């Protein structure tokens, strides 16, 4: 089983790459060294809570998102939210095209139920 430090590092790297940011850019914005960010991403460095807060601010996520290893990334930045929404809508639309009518009816009822809460 993979250790928590390794999983955390992979998650930080995944989020950074999703934003198309380099370790250098993250270092510049956080005041951390590129070497330290690399160590975190490789699971060698163990960041403090303060470091995690700083990384979360720069990456536009909540600190808890670093530990939700399998969840989709939900960004807080308005541009990232708009981009992410567009990507989700395109992916959903693509999947819907190949579905049968009874499957589409189920999906419609699920969405309708979610929206009317």
MIMIDO-872278 format. One record per residue (C-alpha): residue in three letters; residue number from 1; x, y, z. Coordinates in nm, 3 decimals. Layout:
REM MIMIDO-872278
[node 'ala',NUM,[X,Y,Z]];
...
REM end
This chain:
REM MIMIDO-872278
[node 'unk',1,[0.000,0.000,0.000]];
[node 'unk',2,[0.125,0.343,-0.093]];
[node 'unk',3,[0.208,0.578,0.194]];
[node 'unk',4,[0.018,0.895,0.273]];
[node 'unk',5,[0.317,1.116,0.190]];
[node 'unk',6,[0.345,0.962,-0.157]];
[node 'unk',7,[-0.028,0.993,-0.222]];
[node 'unk',8,[-0.025,1.355,-0.108]];
[node 'unk',9,[0.269,1.432,-0.334]];
[node 'unk',10,[0.104,1.272,-0.636]];
[node 'unk',11,[-0.215,1.465,-0.567]];
[node 'unk',12,[-0.032,1.798,-0.541]];
[node 'unk',13,[0.148,1.722,-0.868]];
[node 'unk',14,[-0.180,1.618,-1.037]];
[node 'unk',15,[-0.350,1.943,-0.935]];
[node 'unk',16,[-0.048,2.153,-1.040]];
[node 'unk',17,[-0.037,1.986,-1.381]];
[node 'unk',18,[-0.413,2.027,-1.428]];
[node 'unk',19,[-0.350,2.400,-1.399]];
[node 'unk',20,[-0.053,2.374,-1.637]];
[node 'unk',21,[0.177,2.531,-1.379]];
[node 'unk',22,[0.544,2.450,-1.337]];
[node 'unk',23,[0.712,2.382,-1.007]];
[node 'unk',24,[0.900,2.708,-1.067]];
[node 'unk',25,[0.578,2.906,-1.093]];
[node 'unk',26,[0.444,2.746,-0.775]];
[node 'unk',27,[0.774,2.821,-0.600]];
[node 'unk',28,[0.756,3.182,-0.712]];
[node 'unk',29,[0.400,3.226,-0.584]];
[node 'unk',30,[0.449,3.044,-0.252]];
[node 'unk',31,[0.802,3.147,-0.163]];
[node 'unk',32,[0.901,2.780,-0.140]];
[node 'unk',33,[1.197,2.642,-0.330]];
[node 'unk',34,[1.155,2.437,-0.647]];
[node 'unk',35,[1.357,2.164,-0.476]];
[node 'unk',36,[1.114,2.151,-0.183]];
[node 'unk',37,[0.810,2.139,-0.410]];
[node 'unk',38,[0.976,1.857,-0.602]];
[node 'unk',39,[1.039,1.673,-0.275]];
[node 'unk',40,[0.672,1.711,-0.176]];
[node 'unk',41,[0.553,1.585,-0.516]];
[node 'unk',42,[0.788,1.284,-0.499]];
[node 'unk',43,[0.664,1.197,-0.151]];
[node 'unk',44,[0.999,1.270,0.010]];
[node 'unk',45,[0.911,1.600,0.177]];
[node 'unk',46,[0.647,1.627,0.446]];
[node 'unk',47,[0.484,1.969,0.423]];
[node 'unk',48,[0.359,2.157,0.727]];
[node 'unk',49,[0.000,2.276,0.756]];
[node 'unk',50,[0.118,2.626,0.668]];
[node 'unk',51,[0.285,2.494,0.351]];
[node 'unk',52,[-0.030,2.302,0.256]];
[node 'unk',53,[-0.238,2.618,0.305]];
[node 'unk',54,[0.002,2.815,0.086]];
[node 'unk',55,[-0.005,2.550,-0.187]];
[node 'unk',56,[-0.385,2.530,-0.171]];
[node 'unk',57,[-0.415,2.908,-0.212]];
[node 'unk',58,[-0.187,2.910,-0.515]];
[node 'unk',59,[-0.355,2.606,-0.671]];
[node 'unk',60,[-0.707,2.742,-0.601]];
[node 'unk',61,[-0.826,2.438,-0.404]];
[node 'unk',62,[-0.911,2.360,-0.044]];
[node 'unk',63,[-0.645,2.184,0.166]];
[node 'unk',64,[-0.881,1.888,0.203]];
[node 'unk',65,[-0.862,1.835,-0.174]];
[node 'unk',66,[-0.499,1.725,-0.132]];
[node 'unk',67,[-0.620,1.429,0.073]];
[node 'unk',68,[-0.923,1.326,-0.133]];
[node 'unk',69,[-0.702,1.118,-0.360]];
[node 'unk',70,[-0.966,0.980,-0.597]];
[node 'unk',71,[-1.202,1.278,-0.618]];
[node 'unk',72,[-1.223,1.514,-0.910]];
[node 'unk',73,[-1.051,1.844,-0.847]];
[node 'unk',74,[-1.292,2.128,-0.775]];
[node 'unk',75,[-1.115,2.460,-0.824]];
[node 'unk',76,[-1.217,2.785,-0.653]];
[node 'unk',77,[-1.083,3.018,-0.924]];
[node 'unk',78,[-1.363,3.153,-1.149]];
[node 'unk',79,[-1.169,3.094,-1.473]];
[node 'unk',80,[-1.089,2.738,-1.371]];
[node 'unk',81,[-1.452,2.678,-1.270]];
[node 'unk',82,[-1.574,2.797,-1.612]];
[node 'unk',83,[-1.317,2.580,-1.791]];
[node 'unk',84,[-1.399,2.280,-1.576]];
[node 'unk',85,[-1.773,2.326,-1.628]];
[node 'unk',86,[-1.724,2.339,-2.005]];
[node 'unk',87,[-1.512,2.021,-1.997]];
[node 'unk',88,[-1.773,1.836,-1.788]];
[node 'unk',89,[-2.057,1.945,-2.016]];
[node 'unk',90,[-1.866,1.834,-2.326]];
[node 'unk',91,[-1.778,1.497,-2.169]];
[node 'unk',92,[-2.137,1.439,-2.056]];
[node 'unk',93,[-2.275,1.540,-2.394]];
[node 'unk',94,[-2.038,1.300,-2.568]];
[node 'unk',95,[-2.148,1.012,-2.344]];
[node 'unk',96,[-2.517,1.091,-2.386]];
[node 'unk',97,[-2.503,1.067,-2.765]];
[node 'unk',98,[-2.438,0.693,-2.753]];
[node 'unk',99,[-2.710,0.609,-2.498]];
[node 'unk',100,[-3.044,0.445,-2.562]];
[node 'unk',101,[-3.367,0.636,-2.497]];
[node 'unk',102,[-3.445,0.448,-2.175]];
[node 'unk',103,[-3.096,0.530,-2.042]];
[node 'unk',104,[-3.144,0.895,-2.131]];
[node 'unk',105,[-3.478,0.896,-1.947]];
[node 'unk',106,[-3.308,0.765,-1.631]];
[node 'unk',107,[-3.032,1.025,-1.658]];
[node 'unk',108,[-3.288,1.300,-1.711]];
[node 'unk',109,[-3.485,1.195,-1.401]];
[node 'unk',110,[-3.167,1.183,-1.190]];
[node 'unk',111,[-3.067,1.533,-1.302]];
[node 'unk',112,[-3.418,1.663,-1.251]];
[node 'unk',113,[-3.417,1.518,-0.899]];
[node 'unk',114,[-3.082,1.681,-0.820]];
[node 'unk',115,[-3.190,2.021,-0.948]];
[node 'unk',116,[-3.524,2.027,-0.767]];
[node 'unk',117,[-3.375,1.974,-0.419]];
REM end
